[in-house]
Amino acid sequence: MNQVKQRNASVILVAAGMGTRLGAGIPKALVEIAGKSLAEHAVDRILEVPGIREVIVVTPPDDDRLAEALRGYPDSVRTAPGGSSRAGSVRNGLAQVCPDAELILVHDAARAFAPAALFQRVLEQLEVPGCDAAIPALPVTDTISVVATDPAGSELVVQTPDRSTLRAVQTPQGFSAATLREAHAGLGTLSEEQLAAVTDDASIVRAAGGAVHVVAGDARALKVTHPDDLAAAEQLAAATTEAPHRNEPQDMLLPRIGTGIDIHAVSTDPEREMWLAGLYFPEDIGLSGHSDGDAVAHAACDALFSASGIGDLGTHFGVDRPEFAGASGVSLLTEAARLVRETGFEIGNIAVQFVGRRPRFGARREEANRVLSAAAGAPVSITATTSDGLGYEGAGEGITAYATALVYERP
């Protein structure tokens, strides 16, 4: 992680929401993952960031449980009661920020696993002359359409923006202290139309006429909103270091290893094309699946996701993602590698072995290695074996691919 000389920075951690969509029956920030509340996980990561002088945790109003859970942290971690809205909660946090703070980051406890590198990236952008507001964001991979309801009550698409211009905005959002204070102070002067556009602190600054810069986001900064998000949060918790506030040494960066497995049956459609390891085998019937059934490429994707702790194949390319129907294994591996790098990792290598009776692979091994290595932007090596006639692989009914990936955190 690059460490630059920077101005005094404070963090307002918004943890006052009830999280009704999560359905936990308690404020969202109190929901536990791996034995700690989301708020505690968020504070742990914030305390890894050089230059953060204080953390103001905005807690649910009239609820002391979160303040009690944070008692073991340094004195630089303080609490403030939340307000009746997000903007109100941030204003309450602002009131507790040291008057001489030069930079203020506003972060959601629901994005508890946003890594320290993401905070640092926002802070570094704020050090660029003329930059008073910076937010992290990820490219949008889905097609996004604007819809309207017709007189009969049906929804109709009225516009489909170019997704290359769209970004999914995350937190922490960073501001010069003066910019954020002035924007919040001016909320009462906004028109109803301007207020309707206010969804976060960056939109408050934009409504006040400020420019907001964008830096690369991080897939680990996922927002825990629905019950299904808890499984991904559990994976992130398992993949990250514990309790930086205990002053444990963390000088050594170790590589991370992940494994993946993918199984596809041979299709019952004799016209189904066989794609495996990024290559087309015209003499064989293809494998069934939502995409092209390339078990080798899919196992490589799963191993990358496992190593970087950002979910699995179903999380990113599942059957609920129609845009990936029929997608090639090469395109999925390219996207998986992009997502992994977006989280702050580099890829060391990927090794895949598949078990199957067909196709005959030996003569094309080097070609496959080149194709998948180009897709991953890192060395990929593939081996093949049979099962000596045993099981569904030996009967020619399907293929199993096993993959191992090594990634390392980008320094």
C-alpha positions in Angstrom: 0.0 0.0 0.0 1.4 3.4 -0.9 1.7 5.8 2.0 1.7 9.5 1.1 2.1 12.5 3.3 -1.5 13.6 3.8 -3.6 16.0 5.8 -5.4 15.1 9.0 -8.3 12.8 8.2 -11.4 11.8 10.2 -13.9 9.1 9.4 -17.6 9.2 10.0 -18.8 5.6 10.1 -22.6 5.6 9.5 -24.0 2.7 11.5 -27.4 4.0 12.6 -29.7 2.1 10.1 -32.2 -0.5 11.1 -31.5 -2.7 8.0 -35.1 -3.8 7.5 -34.3 -5.5 4.2 -31.8 -7.7 6.0 -34.6 -8.9 8.3 -32.2 -9.6 11.2 -34.5 -8.0 13.8 -31.6 -5.8 15.1 -29.8 -2.7 13.7 -27.7 -3.8 10.7 -24.4 -2.7 12.2 -24.9 -5.1 15.1 -25.3 -8.1 12.9 -22.4 -10.5 13.6 -20.1 -12.0 11.0 -17.5 -14.4 12.3 -18.1 -13.3 15.9 -18.0 -9.6 15.3 -20.5 -7.0 14.4 -20.4 -5.3 11.0 -19.4 -2.1 12.7 -16.5 -3.7 14.4 -15.2 -5.2 11.2 -15.5 -1.8 9.5 -13.6 -0.1 12.4 -10.9 -2.8 12.2 -10.2 -1.9 8.6 -10.3 1.8 9.1 -7.7 1.6 11.8 -5.3 0.0 9.3 -5.2 3.2 7.3 -2.3 5.6 7.9 -3.3 9.2 8.6 -6.8 8.5 10.1 -6.8 10.4 13.3 -10.3 9.6 14.6 -13.4 7.5 13.8 -16.8 8.8 14.7 -19.3 5.9 14.7 -22.9 7.1 14.3 -25.0 4.6 16.3 -28.7 3.8 16.3 -30.5 6.4 18.3 -31.6 5.3 21.8 -29.6 2.1 21.6 -26.4 1.6 23.6 -25.5 -1.8 22.3 -23.1 -0.7 19.6 -21.4 1.8 21.8 -20.9 -1.0 24.3 -19.4 -3.3 21.7 -16.9 -0.6 20.7 -15.6 0.0 24.3 -12.4 -2.1 23.6 -11.2 0.2 20.9 -8.7 3.1 21.2 -9.9 6.5 22.4 -9.8 7.7 18.8 -12.9 5.7 18.2 -15.9 7.6 19.5 -19.7 7.4 19.0 -22.5 9.8 18.2 -26.2 9.1 18.1 -27.9 8.8 14.7 -30.5 11.1 13.3 -33.9 10.5 11.6 -32.3 10.2 8.1 -28.9 9.4 6.7 -28.1 13.0 6.2 -29.1 13.7 9.8 -26.9 11.0 11.0 -23.9 12.4 9.1 -24.6 15.8 10.4 -24.5 14.4 14.0 -21.2 12.8 13.2 -19.9 16.0 11.7 -20.7 17.8 15.0 -18.2 15.4 16.8 -15.4 15.7 14.3 -12.4 17.6 15.5 -12.7 21.2 14.3 -9.2 21.1 12.8 -9.8 18.1 10.6 -8.8 18.8 7.0 -10.3 15.7 5.3 -13.4 13.7 6.2 -14.3 10.3 4.9 -17.9 9.1 5.2 -18.3 5.3 5.2 -21.2 2.9 5.6 -20.9 0.1 8.3 -22.8 -2.1 5.8 -19.6 -2.0 3.6 -17.7 -3.5 6.6 -15.0 -5.3 4.5 -13.9 -2.4 2.4 -10.1 -2.8 2.6 -7.6 -0.2 3.9 -6.2 0.2 0.4 -9.6 1.6 -0.8 -9.5 4.3 1.9 -6.0 5.1 1.0 -6.9 5.4 -2.7 -9.6 8.0 -1.8 -7.2 9.9 0.5 -4.6 10.0 -2.2 -7.0 11.4 -4.7 -8.0 14.2 -2.2 -4.3 15.2 -2.2 -4.5 16.1 -5.9 -4.7 19.9 -6.2 -8.2 21.1 -6.8 -9.9 17.9 -5.7 -12.3 18.5 -2.8 -14.5 15.3 -3.2 -13.6 11.8 -4.3 -15.7 8.6 -4.3 -14.8 4.9 -5.2 -16.9 3.2 -7.9 -17.0 0.0 -9.9 -17.9 -0.3 -13.6 -21.5 -1.6 -14.2 -21.5 -5.0 -15.9 -25.3 -5.4 -16.2 -27.4 -3.7 -18.8 -29.3 -0.9 -16.9 -32.6 0.3 -18.3 -34.8 3.2 -17.2 -38.5 2.1 -17.0 -41.8 3.9 -16.8 -45.3 2.5 -16.0 -47.9 2.7 -18.7 -51.7 3.4 -18.0 -52.3 -0.3 -17.7 -49.7 -0.7 -15.0 -47.1 -2.4 -17.1 -43.4 -1.4 -16.9 -41.9 -0.3 -20.2 -38.2 0.4 -21.0 -37.9 4.1 -22.0 -34.1 4.4 -22.0 -31.0 2.2 -21.8 -28.0 4.2 -21.0 -24.6 3.2 -22.3 -23.2 1.2 -19.4 -19.6 2.3 -20.2 -20.6 5.6 -18.7 -22.2 4.1 -15.6 -20.6 3.3 -12.3 -21.8 1.6 -9.1 -20.8 4.1 -6.3 -19.4 2.8 -3.0 -18.0 4.2 0.2 -15.8 5.5 1.8 -16.5 8.9 0.2 -13.9 11.5 0.9 -14.1 15.3 1.1 -12.2 18.3 2.2 -13.7 19.1 5.6 -14.8 22.6 4.4 -16.6 21.1 1.4 -18.6 18.6 3.3 -19.5 21.0 6.1 -20.7 23.6 3.7 -22.7 21.1 1.6 -24.6 19.8 4.7 -25.1 23.3 6.0 -26.7 24.2 2.7 -29.2 21.4 2.5 -32.0 23.7 3.7 -31.5 25.9 0.6 -32.0 23.1 -1.9 -35.1 22.8 -4.1 -37.4 19.8 -3.9 -35.9 18.5 -7.2 -32.4 18.8 -5.8 -33.3 17.1 -2.6 -34.9 14.2 -4.5 -31.5 13.6 -6.1 -29.7 13.4 -2.8 -28.9 9.8 -2.0 -25.4 10.1 -0.4 -22.9 12.7 0.6 -21.4 12.9 -2.9 -24.8 13.8 -4.3 -25.2 16.5 -1.5 -21.9 18.0 -2.6 -22.9 17.8 -6.3 -26.3 19.5 -5.5 -24.3 22.3 -3.9 -22.3 22.7 -7.1 -19.2 20.8 -6.2 -17.2 18.5 -8.5 -16.9 14.8 -7.5 -13.9 12.8 -8.7 -14.0 9.0 -9.1 -11.4 6.4 -8.2 -11.4 2.7 -8.7 -13.7 0.8 -6.3 -13.2 -2.6 -4.8 -15.4 -5.6 -4.9 -14.7 -6.3 -1.3 -16.6 -3.1 -0.4 -19.9 -4.9 -1.1 -22.9 -3.6 0.8 -24.7 -6.0 3.1 -28.3 -5.3 2.4 -30.2 -8.6 1.9 -29.9 -12.0 3.7 -28.1 -13.5 0.7 -25.3 -10.9 1.2 -24.3 -12.5 4.5 -22.7 -15.5 2.9 -20.4 -13.3 0.8 -19.6 -11.3 4.0 -18.7 -14.5 5.8 -16.2 -15.3 3.0 -14.7 -11.9 3.2 -14.3 -12.2 7.0 -12.6 -15.5 6.6 -10.2 -14.1 4.1 -9.0 -11.0 6.0 -6.7 -10.4 8.9 -8.1 -10.1 12.4 -8.3 -7.1 14.8 -5.6 -4.6 13.8 -6.4 -2.6 16.9 -4.6 -5.2 19.0 -1.3 -4.0 17.4 -0.4 -7.4 16.1 2.5 -7.4 13.6 1.3 -7.5 10.0 4.5 -6.7 8.1 4.6 -9.9 5.9 2.4 -10.1 2.8 1.8 -13.8 2.0 0.3 -15.2 -1.2 -3.2 -16.6 -1.0 -4.3 -19.8 -2.6 -7.7 -20.8 -3.7 -9.3 -23.9 -5.2 -12.1 -24.4 -7.6 -14.0 -27.3 -9.0 -16.5 -27.4 -11.9 -18.5 -30.4 -13.3 -20.4 -30.5 -16.5 -22.3 -33.3 -18.1 -22.1 -34.1 -21.8 -25.1 -32.5 -23.5 -27.9 -34.5 -24.8 -28.0 -32.2 -27.8 -25.8 -33.7 -30.5 -25.4 -30.2 -32.0 -24.0 -28.7 -28.9 -20.5 -27.4 -29.5 -17.6 -28.6 -27.4 -15.6 -25.8 -25.9 -13.0 -26.7 -23.3 -10.0 -24.8 -22.0 -10.9 -22.0 -24.4 -10.6 -24.2 -27.4 -13.2 -25.6 -29.8 -13.2 -29.4 -30.4 -15.5 -30.0 -33.5 -15.3 -33.8 -33.2 -17.0 -33.9 -29.8 -20.4 -33.2 -28.4 -20.3 -30.2 -26.0 -21.0 -29.9 -22.3 -24.3 -28.7 -20.9 -24.5 -25.5 -18.9 -25.7 -21.9 -18.6 -22.8 -20.6 -20.6 -20.7 -22.6 -23.0 -20.0 -25.4 -20.4 -16.2 -24.8 -20.4 -15.4 -26.7 -17.1 -11.7 -25.8 -17.3 -12.2 -22.1 -17.6 -15.0 -22.2 -15.0 -12.8 -24.0 -12.4 -10.1 -21.4 -13.0 -12.6 -18.6 -12.3 -13.8 -20.3 -9.1 -10.2 -20.7 -7.9 -9.5 -17.0 -8.4 -12.6 -16.0 -6.5 -11.7 -18.4 -3.7 -8.2 -17.1 -3.4 -9.3 -13.4 -3.3 -12.3 -14.1 -1.1 -14.9 -12.4 -3.3 -17.5 -15.2 -3.6 -17.7 -17.9 -6.2 -18.8 -18.7 -9.8 -22.5 -18.5 -8.9 -22.0 -15.2 -7.1 -20.7 -13.5 -10.3 -21.9 -15.6 -13.2 -24.9 -17.5 -11.9 -28.0 -18.5 -13.8 -29.7 -15.4 -12.5 -27.4 -13.4 -14.7 -28.9 -13.7 -18.2 -26.2 -11.7 -19.8 -23.8 -14.6 -19.2 -26.1 -17.2 -21.0 -23.9 -18.8 -23.6 -20.9 -16.8 -22.6 -17.5 -18.3 -23.5 -15.2 -19.6 -20.9 -12.5 -17.2 -22.1 -14.8 -14.2 -21.6 -15.7 -15.4 -18.1 -12.1 -15.9 -17.1 -11.2 -12.4 -18.4 -13.9 -10.9 -16.3 -13.0 -13.0 -13.2 -9.4 -11.8 -13.5 -10.6 -8.2 -13.8 -12.7 -8.5 -10.7 -9.8 -10.0 -8.7 -7.5 -7.2 -9.7 -10.2 -4.7 -8.9 -10.1 -5.9 -5.3 -6.4 -5.1 -5.0 -4.8 -8.5 -5.9 -2.5 -9.6 -8.6 -2.6 -13.1 -10.1 0.5 -15.4 -9.7 -0.6 -18.4 -11.6 -3.5 -20.8 -12.2 -3.2 -24.6 -12.6 -6.1 -26.7 -13.8 -6.5 -30.5 -14.2 -9.5 -32.0 -15.8 -10.7 -35.6 -15.7 -12.6 -36.9 -18.7 -12.7 -39.4 -21.5 -13.0 -36.8 -24.3 -11.8 -34.6 -25.9 -8.3 -35.7 -26.9 -6.3 -32.9 -25.4 -2.6 -33.6 -25.4 -1.8 -32.2 -28.8 -3.6 -28.9 -28.0 -2.3 -28.4 -24.4 0.1 -25.6 -25.3 -2.5 -23.8 -27.4 -5.0 -24.0 -24.5 -2.3 -22.7 -22.1 -1.7 -19.7 -24.3 -5.4 -18.9 -24.7 -6.3 -19.0 -21.0 -3.1 -17.3 -20.0 -4.0 -14.4 -22.3 -7.5 -14.3 -20.8 -6.2 -14.3 -17.2 -3.2 -12.0 -17.8 -1.2 -14.6 -15.9 0.3 -18.0 -16.4 -2.3 -20.8 -16.8 -1.2 -24.4 -17.1 -3.6 -27.3 -17.9 -3.2 -31.0 -17.5 -5.6 -33.8 -18.4 -6.2 -37.3 -17.2 -8.7 -40.1 -17.4 -10.3 -42.1 -14.6 -9.4 -45.5 -16.0 -13.0 -46.1 -17.0 -14.4 -45.4 -13.6 -17.4 -43.1 -12.8 -19.2 -40.7 -15.1 -15.9 -39.4 -16.4 -14.8 -42.8 -17.4 -18.2 -43.5 -19.0 -17.8 -40.3 -21.1 -20.9 -38.8 -19.4 -19.2 -35.7 -18.1 -16.0 -33.8 -17.2 -14.7 -32.6 -13.8 -12.1 -29.9 -13.6 -10.0 -29.0 -10.5 -8.1 -25.7 -10.3 -5.7 -24.0 -7.9 -5.0 -20.3 -8.1 -2.4 -18.1 -6.4 -2.9 -14.4 -5.8 -1.1 -11.8 -3.8 -2.1 -8.4 -2.5 -0.8 -5.6 -4.7 1.8 -3.6 -2.6 
